[in-house]
């Protein structure tokens, strides 16, 4: 069972960071939809928005993900925690899969290497924010702290 830090003091900073990632993805998606509107859904053209190559399908997915991340960052409970962890894994897996088909016809989201790098970076950021923005009661947070600072684990640090 993983032991995520509960009520981490920098939790608001992590939520803002996740919200900024969501905002960038939303703006990228809206910009991409405006650029690619009228093109086929999975077009392999050279449309670029905010430094990343896109098509209409990828832009629409980005709008949806951006909204989801902003909603998750704006919630005070653990919904944002779970959303950030899930979105981080989705971004990491998608970037690896799209990198493996980058120069083939299977590149249906029209990724470029810069899009892969940014998706990987966003995945890492969202995983990091998801690990440290868990919310709980003060008793639960104290239990987690005492578990990390157990006398047996302190004996190994001497």
Secondary structure, DSSP 8 states (H G I E B T S, - for coil): -----BS-TTHHHHHHHHHHHHHHHHHHHHHHHHHHTTS-TT--S-EEETTEEE-HHHHHHHHHHHHHHHHHHH-SSTHHHHHHHHHHHHHHHHHHHHHHTTTSTT-TT---HHHHHHHHHHHHHHHHHHHH-B---HHHHHHHHHHHT-HHHHHTT-
